[in-house]
Each structure stands twice: as structure tokens, then as C-alpha cells.
Amino acid sequence: MNEVTDKRAPSDESFWSNVKKHFRKNRVAVYSLRGIYMLVILALIADFIANEKPLIARYKGETYFPVLKGYAVDMGLSEWPKDFQNIQWKDLKFDFAIFPPVPYLPKNIDYNNSQSVGPFESQDVKSWRWRHWLGTDELGHDVTAGMIHGTRIALTVGLVSMSIASVIGIFLGAMAGYYGDTRLKMSRGRIILNCIFLIMGIFYSFGSRSYLLGDALTTSLGSFFFEMFISLLILSCFMFAARLLSGLLNRLPYFAKKISVPVDIIVSRSIEIMVSIPTMFLIISIAAIVSKPSIYITMVIIGLTSWTGIARFIRAELLRVRNLEYIEAAHALGYTEKRTLLRHAIPNALSPVLISIAFGIASAILVESSLSFIGIGVPPETMTWGSLLAAARVSSSAWWLAVFPGFAIFITVTLCNLVGEGLTDALDPRLRK
């Protein structure tokens, strides 16, 4: 009797599992990604590591969680009790209190340790618990608290600005690469009304509401998102009205005739215009004319000026993808162009974008640090890595004001670049070993 062995053929790996396997072979990139994870965790729990408020406290027989309470107060969901308004937390006589490891916020001023006290110098503190472990700046701000909270600002700037740039770049690049100059056809009436109502919508949703958006930025992040949602809703209403009116205008033969929209030319020329303008000078010019500096405005400016690289990548990838078999199969099955673009073309063209985003985050962190260093775009009371470096110019002997933030910027940017290089090797089959 012959024994027949059942040999199963190994299943084909998916594209992303294959990329993940090759990325793990690059140990430097893997450890760099873990380092970024640690920085993200540090940014998320910054308020629990460096804060003037206790983590838990018992006062007059009641138990409080001041750090958690602070989140609710900042979002406008709660208010501080009268006993906790306009106070110095460290001077309050608690029955019981546990303070964070660093009992300072970046905005706190220690007048007894001003004039740039070093980390190894003697400090005028009541106990080692209140020592400034990385020293202070000229005004008496704690450098350790500034470094910890500066991590949150740096990563937030990188992630938020690149998210904005990714949305703009993917949308414009996908439209240019997929439709080209001849595939997108629209009626004359719809093109005219879309252009008119888009300009009106931008004016009424953002131009006339600029003061409301600016005031919301200075109030809280939640208020800004609420006002931004209203602006986007107004813009959507204008575009919806344009769509409805175009149906009426298309009843006339001249306006009903469909013509090709040269999307590729428009997007390509826009990219060339943006690239020809020095990005740093453009950001400085926009940030300098803003009446109320805000870190959120800086994020938006960086995002609005950093989308060109992403648009170029996805445009080039979609020029290749749009002629592949599965796109032709989707057309043969009767799928609409919109569904084919969103469900099939864009998801299979995002791999080069990830590389651009990784390098873009590092670039955004450098741009924010540069703006903070020259004192543009960031409120004076906000302490960032760049503002700490700027403080080193005032006190040339305060080496700690240059070494610690400079090292943090170097490490963060290097980690992002190493992750980008690892993604480049994993996503490009020609570079795999």
C-alpha cells in the first residue's frame, strides 16, 4: 500500500505582511520605532509626570484627583472648587497628597532659582523633592518640565501637520494621477457654479469667521474643533447648493455640455508654484502676521505647506496603478469612477506615502523648533524645545539649555528618519536583501 503524503503549498503572504516581515529584519528601524513609541507614551502621560497639581490629594476630608480634574476644566466640562482657584498648589495644606515625579509645569516660575541655575549647582529648594533636576532658565522655569511637555508639542506638531498635509496631498495627487487631463468630465454649468460657490464658501466659512477661529484657538482645543466643524459645515452647504443649482443650469444646452477638466495640469502647476516658494520663509511670513500666535496655527501652516511631496508620490503611483488589470476589471463590472478610486486605486497606492509621512514628521519637528527658536508662531508662555534653545542665547554659560533640548531634537528627528529608511527598504523590493 502506497502512502500518499499531503503536502500543502504555503499560502501566499499579503503585501503588508510581507512588508512587516522585511521591516522587522532591519533591527535599527525596529528599535527606532520602539523609541518613537516611548516618546509617544511620554507625550501622552506628560501631565502625570510633570505637573504642579497632585495626582491624588485629600483636602478637608474630601479626596480629589486634580490632574484628571484639570482635563475636565480645560474642556469646559467642570469648574474648580473655590478652595482651588488662584492658588499655589505646593503651598496648600493637604491632609494627604501625592505629587508627580516632577512637581512643576513649564509655566511655573521659581523666583528663588532664577538666573539659570544649573542641574549640578546648589538650589534654593525646601527639599530634594522640589529640586530642578535639569536646572532652570533665566526666568526660573523648570527645564525638566519643559523637556517633558515639549515632547508632546513636538510630536503633536509632527503628527497633526502631516495629517493635514496627507489629506491634501493624497486628495490632489490621487485626482491628478487617476483622472489625468481627459478622464474627468463635468458640465460647464457645474464647473462655473463650483468655482463661484467654492470662493464664496471659503470666504464665509473661514474669512469672515477668522476672528472666531482665532479666539477659539486661544480658549481651548475643543472650542477650536467646534468652530472648525461649523466652518466646514458652512462650506459643505455652499458646495451642496452649487450642486443643486447646477442641475437647474444644466437644462440649458450650452451649460449642459460636458468638457474635460485638466486636473493633472492644475495640480502639477500648483505643486510647482508651492515648490518654487521657499517654504520656511512662507511659514515665517504667515506666522508673523497672525494677530494671536498659537501652536495650533503653526501646525496648520506647516501642514498647508508640506503636501507637495505626498501629492507627487501618490500621483506617480496612480499613473501606474490606473492601467492595471484590477482597475480595468472594476470598470468592466460597472463600478463608478468614485468607488474605483476610493476602494481600489488609492489603497493600493499608499505605500510610498508612508515613507514621505515618516520623513515629513521629522521635517515638521525641525520647522517648529526653528520657529520657536526665532520666537515666531508660538506664544511666549509656551515652552518648547526650540524656545529652550533660544533661552541658551541669553545665558551663554547655561550649557544645559542647549544640550538637553538639542539632544532631544536630534534623537527624535533621527528616529523618524531611521523609520523612514526602514520603510523604504521594506516597501521597495529592489532594496530588499
C-alpha positions in Angstrom: 0.0 0.0 0.0 1.5 3.3 -1.1 1.4 6.1 1.4 0.5 9.4 -0.1 1.7 12.4 1.9 -0.4 15.5 1.7 2.0 18.4 1.1 0.3 21.7 1.4 1.6 24.6 -0.5 2.4 27.6 1.6 -0.2 30.2 1.4 0.8 33.4 -0.3 1.6 36.2 2.0 -0.3 39.5 1.7 1.6 42.6 0.7 1.6 44.3 4.1 2.5 41.1 6.0 5.5 40.8 3.6 6.4 44.4 4.3 6.2 43.8 8.0 8.4 40.8 7.8 11.1 42.7 5.9 10.8 45.7 8.1 11.5 43.5 11.2 14.7 42.4 9.6 16.1 45.9 9.9 16.9 45.9 13.6 17.9 49.6 13.6 14.5 50.6 12.2 12.7 48.3 14.7 14.5 49.9 17.7 13.9 53.3 16.2 10.2 52.6 16.0 10.2 51.4 19.6 11.9 54.6 20.6 9.1 56.6 18.9 6.6 54.5 20.8 8.3 55.5 24.1 8.3 59.2 23.1 4.5 58.9 22.3 3.8 57.3 25.7 5.9 60.1 27.4 3.8 62.7 25.5 0.5 61.1 26.4 1.3 60.9 30.2 3.3 64.2 30.4 0.7 65.7 32.8 1.1 62.8 35.1 4.9 63.1 35.1 5.5 66.8 35.3 2.7 68.9 36.9 2.2 71.3 39.8 -1.1 69.6 40.7 -1.1 66.5 42.9 -2.1 63.2 41.3 -4.3 62.4 44.3 -5.0 64.6 47.3 -7.2 64.7 50.4 -8.3 68.1 51.5 -10.7 68.9 54.3 -11.9 65.3 54.4 -12.6 65.0 50.6 -10.5 63.2 48.0 -9.6 64.9 44.8 -7.7 63.9 41.6 -6.5 67.4 40.5 -4.7 66.3 37.3 -7.7 64.5 36.0 -9.9 67.3 37.1 -7.7 69.7 35.1 -8.7 67.9 31.9 -12.4 68.4 32.6 -11.8 72.1 33.4 -9.8 72.7 30.2 -12.6 71.2 28.1 -15.2 73.3 29.9 -17.0 70.3 31.4 -16.3 71.3 35.0 -15.0 74.1 37.3 -12.5 74.2 40.1 -13.9 74.5 43.7 -13.3 77.8 45.3 -10.6 76.5 47.5 -8.5 75.5 44.4 -8.9 78.8 42.4 -5.9 81.0 42.0 -3.7 79.1 44.4 -0.1 77.8 44.6 -0.6 74.0 44.8 2.6 73.3 46.6 1.7 75.8 49.4 -1.7 74.3 50.0 -2.0 72.4 53.3 -3.3 69.0 52.2 -4.2 66.2 54.6 -2.6 63.8 52.1 -1.1 64.4 48.6 1.0 62.5 46.0 2.7 64.8 43.6 4.1 63.8 40.2 7.8 62.9 39.9 8.5 66.5 38.6 6.2 68.8 40.6 6.4 71.7 38.1 4.7 72.8 34.9 6.7 74.6 32.2 4.9 77.9 33.0 5.8 77.8 36.8 8.4 80.4 37.8 10.7 79.6 40.8 11.9 83.1 41.8 14.4 81.6 44.3 16.2 79.7 41.4 16.1 82.2 38.6 19.1 83.4 36.7 19.7 80.0 35.1 20.6 77.6 37.9 22.4 74.5 36.7 21.5 70.9 37.4 24.6 70.3 39.5 24.6 73.6 41.3 23.1 74.2 44.7 19.5 75.2 44.5 17.3 77.1 47.0 14.6 74.5 47.5 12.9 73.2 50.7 13.8 69.6 50.0 15.2 67.3 47.3 11.6 66.6 46.3 11.4 70.1 44.7 14.8 70.1 43.1 15.2 71.2 39.4 16.9 68.1 38.1 17.9 69.7 34.7 18.2 73.2 36.0 16.3 76.3 35.3 16.3 79.1 32.7 16.8 82.8 33.1 13.3 83.3 34.5 13.2 80.3 36.8 11.2 77.8 34.6 12.0 74.1 35.2 13.9 72.7 32.3 12.8 69.1 33.1 9.1 70.0 32.9 9.8 71.9 29.7 11.5 68.9 28.1 8.7 66.5 29.0 5.9 68.8 27.8 8.0 69.8 24.8 7.9 66.2 23.7 4.1 66.4 23.5 4.3 69.6 21.5 7.0 68.3 19.1 5.1 65.1 18.4 1.7 66.8 18.1 3.1 69.3 15.6 4.6 66.5 13.5 1.6 64.2 13.6 -1.1 66.9 13.1 0.7 68.9 10.5 1.5 65.7 8.5 -2.1 64.6 8.8 -3.3 67.8 7.2 -0.6 67.5 4.6 -1.5 63.9 3.9 -5.2 64.7 3.4 -4.4 67.5 1.0 -1.6 65.6 -0.8 -3.5 62.3 -1.2 -6.6 64.1 -2.5 -4.9 66.3 -5.0 -2.3 63.7 -6.0 -4.9 61.0 -6.5 -7.2 63.3 -8.6 -4.2 64.2 -10.8 -2.8 60.7 -11.2 -6.1 58.9 -11.7 -8.1 61.3 -13.9 -5.2 63.0 -15.7 -6.3 65.7 -18.1 -9.1 63.9 -20.0 -10.9 61.4 -17.8 -12.8 63.8 -15.5 -15.7 65.4 -17.4 -18.1 67.9 -15.9 -20.8 70.1 -17.3 -19.9 73.7 -17.9 -22.7 74.9 -15.5 -21.3 72.7 -12.7 -17.8 73.9 -13.2 -18.8 77.6 -13.1 -21.1 77.2 -10.1 -18.5 75.1 -8.2 -15.8 77.7 -8.7 -18.1 80.6 -7.7 -19.6 78.8 -4.6 -16.2 77.5 -3.5 -14.8 81.0 -3.4 -17.9 82.3 -1.5 -17.8 79.3 0.8 -14.2 79.8 1.7 -14.8 83.5 2.4 -17.9 83.0 4.6 -16.7 79.9 6.4 -13.1 80.9 7.1 -12.5 84.5 6.1 -15.5 86.1 7.9 -15.1 83.7 10.8 -11.3 84.2 11.2 -11.8 86.1 14.5 -14.0 83.4 15.9 -11.5 80.7 14.9 -8.6 82.8 16.4 -10.4 83.3 19.7 -11.3 79.6 19.9 -7.6 78.7 19.5 -6.7 80.8 22.5 -9.6 79.3 24.5 -9.2 75.6 24.1 -8.6 72.9 21.5 -12.2 71.7 21.9 -13.5 75.1 21.1 -11.3 75.3 18.0 -12.5 72.0 16.7 -16.2 73.0 17.3 -15.7 76.3 15.4 -13.8 74.5 12.6 -16.7 72.0 12.3 -19.1 74.9 11.9 -16.8 76.4 9.2 -16.6 73.1 7.3 -20.4 72.7 7.6 -20.9 76.1 6.1 -18.5 75.3 3.2 -20.4 72.0 2.7 -23.7 73.8 2.5 -22.3 76.1 -0.2 -21.0 73.2 -2.3 -24.3 71.4 -1.9 -26.1 74.5 -3.1 -23.8 74.6 -6.1 -24.7 71.0 -6.9 -28.4 71.7 -6.7 -28.3 74.9 -8.8 -26.1 73.2 -11.4 -29.0 70.8 -12.1 -31.2 73.7 -13.0 -28.5 75.4 -15.0 -27.8 72.2 -17.0 -31.2 72.5 -18.5 -29.7 75.0 -20.9 -27.8 73.2 -23.7 -24.7 75.4 -23.6 -24.2 74.8 -19.8 -25.2 71.1 -20.0 -22.3 70.2 -22.4 -19.6 68.2 -20.6 -16.0 69.2 -21.0 -12.7 67.7 -19.8 -11.2 69.2 -16.6 -7.4 69.3 -16.8 -6.9 68.1 -13.3 -3.3 66.9 -13.8 -2.2 70.2 -15.2 -3.9 72.2 -12.4 -2.4 70.1 -9.7 1.1 69.9 -11.3 1.3 73.6 -11.8 0.1 74.2 -8.2 2.9 71.9 -6.9 5.5 73.7 -9.0 4.3 77.1 -7.6 4.5 75.8 -4.0 7.9 74.2 -4.5 9.3 77.4 -6.1 8.4 79.4 -2.9 10.9 78.9 0.0 8.8 77.0 2.5 10.5 78.4 5.6 10.1 82.0 4.5 6.5 81.4 3.6 5.8 79.9 7.0 7.6 82.7 8.8 5.6 85.3 6.8 2.2 83.7 7.5 3.1 83.1 11.2 4.4 86.7 11.7 1.1 88.3 10.5 -1.1 86.2 12.8 -2.5 88.5 15.5 -2.6 85.8 18.2 0.2 83.3 18.0 -0.8 79.7 18.7 0.9 76.4 18.3 -2.2 75.1 16.5 -1.9 77.8 13.9 1.7 76.7 13.4 0.5 73.1 12.9 -2.0 74.2 10.2 0.6 76.4 8.4 3.2 73.6 8.3 0.5 71.2 7.1 -0.7 73.5 4.3 2.8 74.0 3.0 4.1 70.4 3.2 1.7 68.5 1.0 3.6 68.7 -2.3 5.9 65.7 -1.7 2.9 63.5 -0.8 1.0 64.6 -3.8 3.9 63.9 -6.1 4.3 60.4 -4.7 0.7 59.3 -5.0 0.3 61.0 -8.4 3.2 59.0 -9.8 1.9 55.8 -8.2 -1.6 56.2 -9.5 -0.3 56.9 -13.1 0.9 53.3 -12.8 -2.0 51.8 -10.9 -4.8 53.1 -13.1 -3.7 50.9 -16.0 -3.5 47.6 -14.1 -5.9 44.7 -14.5 -7.9 45.1 -11.4 -8.8 48.7 -12.3 -9.9 47.6 -15.7 -11.9 44.8 -14.1 -13.7 47.3 -11.8 -14.6 49.3 -14.8 -15.9 46.2 -16.6 -18.1 45.4 -13.6 -19.7 48.8 -13.9 -18.2 50.4 -10.8 -18.3 54.1 -10.7 -15.1 56.1 -11.0 -15.5 57.4 -7.5 -15.8 53.9 -6.0 -12.9 52.6 -8.1 -10.7 55.4 -7.0 -11.6 55.2 -3.2 -11.9 51.5 -2.8 -9.3 50.1 -5.1 -6.8 52.7 -6.6 -5.9 54.8 -3.6 -5.5 51.9 -1.0 -3.1 50.2 -3.4 -1.0 53.4 -4.0 -0.4 54.5 -0.4 2.9 52.6 0.3 5.2 55.4 -1.0 3.1 57.9 1.0 4.1 56.2 4.3 7.7 56.9 3.6 7.0 60.5 2.8 5.0 60.9 6.0 7.8 59.4 8.2 10.3 61.9 6.8 7.7 64.7 6.9 7.2 64.3 10.6 10.9 64.8 11.2 10.9 67.8 9.0 7.8 69.3 10.7 9.5 68.9 14.1 12.6 70.7 12.8 10.4 73.5 11.3 8.6 74.0 14.6 11.8 74.0 16.6 13.2 76.6 14.2 10.1 78.8 14.5 10.3 78.5 18.3 14.0 79.3 18.3 13.4 82.7 16.5 10.2 83.4 18.5 7.7 83.2 15.7 4.4 81.3 15.7 4.5 80.1 19.3 3.1 82.0 22.3 5.8 83.3 24.6 4.4 81.3 27.6 4.6 78.0 25.7 7.9 76.2 26.4 9.1 74.0 23.5 12.5 72.5 22.7 13.1 75.4 20.3 12.3 78.0 22.9 14.7 76.4 25.3 17.4 76.6 22.7 16.6 80.2 22.2 17.0 80.8 26.0 20.5 79.5 25.7 21.4 82.6 23.7 20.5 84.8 26.6 22.6 82.8 29.1 25.6 81.7 27.1 27.1 79.9 30.1 23.9 77.8 30.7 25.1 74.8 28.7 22.1 72.7 29.9 19.7 74.9 28.0 21.4 74.0 24.7 22.5 70.4 25.4 19.2 68.8 26.6 16.7 70.2 24.0 19.3 70.0 21.2 19.9 66.3 22.0 16.1 65.7 22.2 15.6 67.2 18.7 18.5 65.2 17.3 17.2 61.9 18.8 13.6 62.4 17.7 14.4 63.5 14.1 17.0 60.7 13.8 14.4 58.1 15.0 11.9 59.3 12.4 14.4 59.3 9.6 15.6 55.7 10.5 12.0 54.5 10.5 11.5 56.2 7.1 14.6 54.4 5.7 13.4 51.1 7.1 10.0 51.6 5.4 11.9 52.5 2.1 13.8 49.2 2.3 10.7 47.2 3.2 8.4 48.7 0.6 10.9 48.6 -2.4 11.5 45.0 -3.5 14.7 46.1 -5.3 16.2 47.2 -2.0 15.3 44.0 0.0 18.1 41.7 0.9 
